[in-house]
Amino acid sequence: MLPNPEISVVIPCFNEEDSILPLARALHDVLVRMRRRFEVIFVDDGSTDGTAARLEQILALDARVRVVQLAANAGQTAALCAGLDQARGRYIIAMDADLQNDPEDIPTIVDELDRGFDVVSGWRRERKDRFFSRRLPSRIANWLLVRISGVPLHDFGCTLKGYRAEFLRRVPLYNDMHRYVPAFAPALGARVKEVVVRHHPRRYGSSKYGIGRIYRVLLDILVLQLLVRFGSRPLHWFGKVSLWVFLLVAGILGPVALSARDPSPPTVVIPGILVLGVYLGVTLLSLGFLCELLNRVGDSGMEQLYVLRETDAIDARAAELAGEPA
């Protein structure tokens, strides 16, 4: 086993067989030039093309490359979490495998982490994606996120980010929440910095995201608002909602029900609504207590759903990654 690295680069990949080798060569050049101990963790998110075979080629060349294979396609956040489970570096760099992120931006991100920032988020100021299907929905989502979180970033959705490992391991990640870490990081006491990064047109394959995922982004933003405002004390949120329900029932429906003397259908229905309102308020309060209890107990452990592949090969030069004999 090699000594623990300073930098862990975690790269989820799904059906990116044509991008993997060029990305590995570019990463090797940049990371070796930085003269820091590093590891690169590719996470194969259940690819159905030749991605696994390409990763086997890279794995055989460099002991600093590790491969995590998921049993089935689980999504980018789940793949990222699987890589984080195996990452040993003090700094963790997350990036896409499609060559749109540029490894040359990694030194800039690491420099900012050295300066004491906990999260360094990339800003694709000159983004090379389609306007209506990618850039316009992204601008709307970024505008909403700034207003919800109060964190003035331009590009929450850029995968290229750098983290201090001790901070990132305290953050619950699920669905697409890895994209929104900078939005709730300040609420956890983290320092956040945004840096301009390069963005290239997609050279191979097709995007896994489109305008059809807007509804998921909106739902994630609602969840984010709860995490930012009530993540540590969910009882406060559920208690606040249940209080409004009780006040509505007691202040409006209650007096109406007590004063109603006409047994017509509208007034007969009111007591039933009153009972349902009380039941809803109690249910919300109970959910708050349950979430508070889950917060205190924490995770009980998850079944490991991936296989880790490593190599004991001697470090290879960039030329070997280019296809020359080792």
C-alpha positions in Angstrom: 0.0 0.0 0.0 1.4 3.4 -1.0 1.6 6.2 1.6 -1.6 8.2 2.1 -1.9 10.8 -0.6 -2.5 14.5 -0.1 -4.9 14.7 -3.0 -7.6 12.3 -4.1 -9.3 12.9 -7.4 -12.7 11.2 -7.6 -14.3 10.8 -11.0 -17.7 9.2 -11.5 -18.1 7.8 -15.0 -21.0 6.3 -16.9 -20.5 5.1 -20.5 -17.5 7.3 -21.2 -15.2 4.7 -22.9 -13.8 7.3 -25.4 -13.0 9.9 -22.7 -11.3 7.8 -20.1 -7.8 7.4 -21.6 -7.4 11.0 -22.7 -8.6 12.1 -19.3 -6.1 9.8 -17.5 -3.2 11.1 -19.6 -4.1 14.7 -18.9 -4.6 14.0 -15.1 -1.3 12.2 -14.9 0.6 15.2 -16.5 -1.0 17.7 -14.2 -0.7 15.8 -10.9 2.9 14.7 -11.5 3.8 18.3 -12.2 2.3 19.4 -8.9 4.8 17.2 -7.0 2.3 16.1 -4.4 1.3 12.6 -3.4 -2.0 11.8 -5.2 -4.4 9.1 -6.1 -7.1 9.0 -8.8 -10.3 7.0 -8.1 -12.5 6.2 -11.1 -16.0 5.1 -10.2 -17.6 3.0 -12.9 -21.3 3.7 -12.3 -22.6 0.6 -14.0 -21.4 1.4 -17.5 -22.7 -0.7 -20.3 -20.1 0.2 -22.9 -16.3 -0.4 -22.9 -15.6 1.9 -19.9 -14.7 -1.0 -17.6 -12.2 -2.3 -20.1 -10.5 1.1 -20.5 -10.3 1.4 -16.7 -8.6 -2.0 -16.5 -5.9 -0.7 -18.9 -5.2 2.3 -16.8 -5.3 0.3 -13.6 -2.5 -2.0 -14.8 -0.2 1.0 -15.4 -0.2 3.0 -12.3 -0.5 2.1 -8.6 -1.9 5.5 -7.8 -5.0 4.7 -9.9 -7.9 2.9 -8.2 -11.2 1.7 -9.7 -14.5 1.4 -7.9 -17.1 -0.7 -9.8 -20.8 -0.2 -8.8 -23.1 -3.2 -9.2 -25.6 -1.1 -11.2 -26.1 2.5 -12.3 -26.9 4.4 -9.2 -26.4 8.1 -10.3 -23.6 10.6 -10.0 -24.0 11.4 -6.3 -24.0 7.7 -5.3 -20.9 7.1 -7.5 -19.2 10.1 -5.9 -20.0 8.8 -2.4 -18.6 5.4 -3.3 -15.4 7.1 -4.3 -15.3 9.2 -1.2 -15.6 6.0 0.9 -12.2 4.9 -0.6 -10.5 8.3 -0.8 -7.5 8.8 1.6 -6.4 12.3 0.6 -6.5 15.4 2.7 -8.0 17.2 -0.2 -10.7 15.7 -2.5 -11.2 16.9 -6.1 -14.4 15.9 -7.8 -14.7 16.2 -11.6 -16.6 14.8 -14.6 -15.2 12.1 -16.9 -16.5 13.6 -20.1 -13.4 15.9 -20.7 -15.5 19.1 -20.3 -13.7 19.8 -17.0 -10.0 20.6 -17.4 -7.4 18.9 -15.1 -5.3 22.1 -15.6 -7.7 23.8 -13.1 -6.8 21.4 -10.3 -3.7 23.3 -9.1 -5.7 26.5 -8.7 -8.3 24.7 -6.6 -5.7 23.1 -4.5 -4.0 26.4 -3.9 -7.3 27.8 -2.5 -7.7 24.8 -0.3 -4.2 25.5 1.0 -5.3 29.0 1.9 -7.9 27.5 4.3 -11.1 27.2 2.3 -13.2 24.1 2.9 -15.0 24.1 -0.4 -13.7 25.5 -3.7 -16.3 25.5 -6.4 -15.7 25.8 -10.1 -17.4 28.5 -12.2 -17.9 27.7 -15.8 -18.0 31.3 -16.9 -17.7 30.4 -20.6 -19.8 27.3 -20.6 -19.9 25.3 -23.8 -23.3 23.7 -23.6 -26.6 24.2 -25.4 -28.5 27.3 -24.2 -32.1 26.1 -23.8 -31.6 22.6 -22.6 -28.6 23.2 -20.3 -27.5 26.8 -19.7 -30.9 28.4 -19.2 -32.3 25.9 -16.7 -28.9 26.1 -14.9 -29.2 29.9 -14.6 -32.7 29.7 -13.2 -31.5 27.1 -10.6 -28.5 29.1 -9.7 -30.7 32.2 -9.2 -33.0 30.3 -6.9 -30.1 28.8 -4.9 -28.5 32.1 -4.3 -31.7 33.5 -2.9 -32.4 30.4 -0.7 -28.9 29.9 0.6 -27.5 33.5 0.6 -24.3 32.1 -0.9 -23.3 34.3 -3.9 -22.0 31.7 -6.3 -22.5 31.8 -10.1 -22.4 28.1 -10.8 -23.6 25.6 -8.2 -23.9 22.8 -10.8 -20.2 22.5 -11.8 -18.9 19.1 -10.8 -15.3 20.3 -10.6 -15.0 21.2 -7.0 -12.4 20.8 -4.3 -13.1 19.9 -0.6 -11.3 19.4 2.6 -11.9 15.7 3.4 -12.8 16.3 7.0 -15.5 18.7 6.0 -17.0 16.7 3.2 -17.4 13.5 5.3 -19.7 15.4 7.6 -22.1 16.3 4.7 -25.0 13.9 3.9 -25.1 13.3 0.1 -28.0 11.8 -1.8 -29.9 12.3 -5.1 -28.0 15.2 -6.8 -27.1 16.9 -3.6 -23.3 16.9 -4.3 -24.0 19.8 -6.7 -25.4 21.9 -3.8 -22.8 21.4 -1.2 -21.5 25.0 -1.4 -25.1 26.3 -0.8 -25.4 24.8 2.7 -21.6 24.6 3.5 -21.6 28.0 5.3 -24.4 26.8 7.6 -22.0 24.0 8.7 -19.3 26.6 9.4 -17.3 26.0 6.2 -15.5 28.6 4.1 -16.5 28.6 0.5 -14.6 30.1 -2.5 -15.5 30.2 -6.2 -12.9 30.1 -8.9 -13.2 30.5 -12.7 -12.5 27.2 -14.5 -12.2 26.1 -18.1 -15.1 24.3 -19.8 -14.8 22.4 -23.1 -17.4 21.2 -25.6 -18.3 17.6 -25.2 -16.1 15.6 -27.6 -17.5 12.1 -27.2 -20.9 10.6 -26.3 -23.9 12.5 -25.2 -24.9 14.3 -22.0 -26.7 12.3 -19.3 -28.7 15.4 -18.3 -31.3 17.5 -20.1 -34.2 19.8 -19.6 -36.3 16.9 -18.4 -34.6 16.9 -15.0 -35.8 20.4 -14.1 -38.5 19.0 -11.8 -35.8 17.1 -9.9 -33.7 20.2 -9.5 -36.7 22.1 -8.1 -37.4 19.3 -5.6 -33.7 19.3 -4.6 -33.9 23.0 -4.1 -36.8 22.6 -1.7 -34.9 19.9 0.2 -31.9 22.2 0.3 -34.0 24.9 1.9 -34.9 22.5 4.7 -31.3 21.4 5.1 -30.0 25.0 5.2 -32.7 26.3 7.6 -33.6 23.3 9.7 -31.1 20.6 8.9 -29.7 20.3 12.5 -33.2 20.8 14.2 -35.9 19.3 12.0 -38.3 19.5 14.9 -38.3 23.3 14.5 -39.6 23.1 11.0 -42.3 20.4 11.6 -43.2 22.1 14.8 -43.6 25.5 13.0 -45.9 23.9 10.3 -48.0 22.0 12.9 -48.4 25.2 14.9 -49.9 27.0 12.0 -52.2 24.0 11.4 -53.4 24.1 15.1 -53.9 27.9 14.9 -55.9 27.6 11.7 -58.1 24.9 13.2 -58.5 26.6 16.6 -58.9 30.2 15.3 -61.1 29.6 12.3 -62.8 26.2 12.1 -63.2 25.8 15.8 -65.4 28.8 16.5 -67.4 28.1 13.3 -68.0 24.5 14.4 -69.0 25.5 18.0 -71.4 28.2 16.8 -73.0 26.3 14.0 -76.7 25.5 14.7 -77.8 24.8 11.1 -77.4 21.0 10.4 -77.0 21.7 6.7 -74.2 19.8 4.8 -71.6 22.6 5.0 -71.8 22.9 8.8 -71.9 19.1 9.2 -68.6 18.8 7.3 -66.8 21.3 9.5 -66.3 19.1 12.6 -64.8 16.4 10.3 -62.4 19.0 8.9 -61.6 20.0 12.5 -60.7 16.5 13.4 -58.6 16.1 10.3 -56.8 19.4 11.0 -55.9 18.2 14.6 -54.7 14.9 13.2 -52.5 16.6 10.6 -51.0 18.8 13.3 -50.2 15.9 15.5 -48.8 13.9 12.6 -46.4 16.7 11.6 -45.3 17.1 15.2 -44.7 13.4 15.5 -42.6 13.5 12.2 -40.5 16.2 13.7 -39.8 14.2 16.8 -38.9 11.2 14.6 -36.5 13.2 12.4 -34.9 14.6 15.5 -34.4 11.1 16.9 -32.9 9.9 13.6 -30.6 12.9 13.6 -29.3 11.9 17.1 -29.0 8.2 16.3 -27.2 8.6 12.9 -26.7 6.0 10.3 -26.7 2.4 11.3 -24.5 1.3 8.4 -25.1 0.6 4.7 -24.5 -2.5 2.7 -21.5 -2.2 0.5 -22.7 -2.2 -3.1 -19.5 -1.8 -5.0 -16.2 -3.7 -5.7 -12.8 -2.0 -5.4 -10.1 -2.8 -7.9 -6.4 -1.9 -7.2 -3.0 -2.7 -8.6 0.5 -3.2 -7.2 2.1 -2.1 -10.4 5.0 0.4 -10.4 4.1 4.0 -11.2 3.9 4.6 -15.0 4.9 7.6 -17.0 2.4 9.6 -19.0 3.8 8.0 -22.2 2.6 4.6 -21.0 -0.9 5.9 -20.5 -0.7 7.1 -24.1 -0.4 3.4 -25.2 3.4 2.8 -25.3 4.7 -0.4 -23.8 5.3 -0.3 -20.0 
